[in-house]
Amino acid sequence: MKKFLSLVLALAMMVSVCAFANAEGFNGEIKVWVAEAVVDFTNQQVEAFKAAHPEYAGFIVTVQAVGEGDAASNMITDVEGGADIFGFAQDQLARLVAAGALEVVEEENAKVVEAENDAGSVAAVKMGDVMYAYPMTSDNGYFLYYDKSVVTDPSDLDKILADCEKAGKSFYMEINSGWYQTAFFFGAGCSLTYDTDAEGNLVAMNCDYASENGVKALKSMIKLAKSPAFVNGSSASNATNLGAIVDGTWDSNAVKEMLGDNFAAAKLPVVDGYQLGGFGGFKMLGVKPQVDENKLAACDALAAFLTSGEVQLARYNAVQWGPSNLAAQQDESVKANEALAALAAQLAFTMPQGQYPGEYWSLATALGDDIIADKLDNASDEELLSTLTNFQTTAGTYVK
């Protein structure tokens, strides 16, 4: 009996010690970088996290205003001196992984991310089958804004142009941009991506623009540029006499102010038998590798909380960032946002923007400039294929 009681007491002490160690959590400092627009919001959510997780009530979190682009550049330059948790855009993922700036997402957390976020954002936080970050938004991409007193059918580009021409209104799209230009090529079934090695160097290009589908996309752009309604541009603030514009959520207020009660938004239209596609963009939170396992656990827990559905919805209500969480997307306040609803519909036809060399953007601009300058108007299919062959060959030379 004494032996039994001794065993029970010993087990009880072990449980007590384990419980105390768990409750102790991590009491050190954690540095967080987020965009300036969400610094106050993030500080509020950190306090909510600490209130909900007493084991972390003693840690100190410093939230600093560092935008997504700067955060990635700073982390790559100095991982050790960088933040423990930081926001960044999906096109920086490969560079950050190569720099050793991202910890692989813990398996149980990865399962939650997979189950609770939309497919595009889940794909954006992965390289291969490995998840390196937590999705935070699905709100960076482009779609169609239009004047519903002018455009009668926003699902078809030819009809949109005809309506704008009839009303003497303008249709805006920036076809000499390597970002917007992919709407045609990707929509027609082409792809253009670059692979990177462990150091972040470009090691391969995957492109099939020089193809029947590529010619189809190029002809669609040439036809668009010929329309009297066409204006090359993507900034609503600079638009005049607007009938429709391909733009993003960042210009929602400008378009609403311009169109008033005639404001409307939709996914991109179809053209020449295919749905326009393009790039989709996502914001995410990354966790830096840590020597201290307790600190790493704390960072993981905080990052998972800050990207949870509840917090994503709260962030939307605070600053209008569109959630990637499926449940948050179905909230009535989010669904009532016409711009986000249009983007959500469009993201089904996009691919996350990966890492592209700077020269690619200049090459795409040159191609668009030739279209706008009518240099390809009378080109045969063979000549257009030759143009795309040169484009593809040149894009491949950026791989060192």
Secondary structure, 3 states (H helix, E strand, C coil): CHHHHHHHHHHHHHHHHHHHHHHHCCCCEEEEEECHHHHHHHHHHHHHHHHHCHHHCCCEEEEEECCHHHHHHHHHHCCCCCCCEEEEEHHHHHHHHHCCCCCCCCHHHHHHHHHHECHHHHHHCEECCEECCEECCCCEECEEEEECCCCCCCCEHHHHHHHHHHHCCEEECCCCCCCCCHHHHHHCCCCEEEEECCCCCEEEEEECCCCHHHHHHHHHHHHHHHCCCEECCCCHHHCCCEEEEEECHHHHHHHHHHHHHHEEEECCCEECCEECCCEEECEEEEECCCCCHHHHHHHHHHHHHHCCHHHHHHHHHHHCCCCCEHHHHCCHHHHCCHHHHHHHHHHCCCEECCCCCHHHHHHHHHHHHHHHCCCCCCCCHHHHHHHHHHHHHHHHCCCC
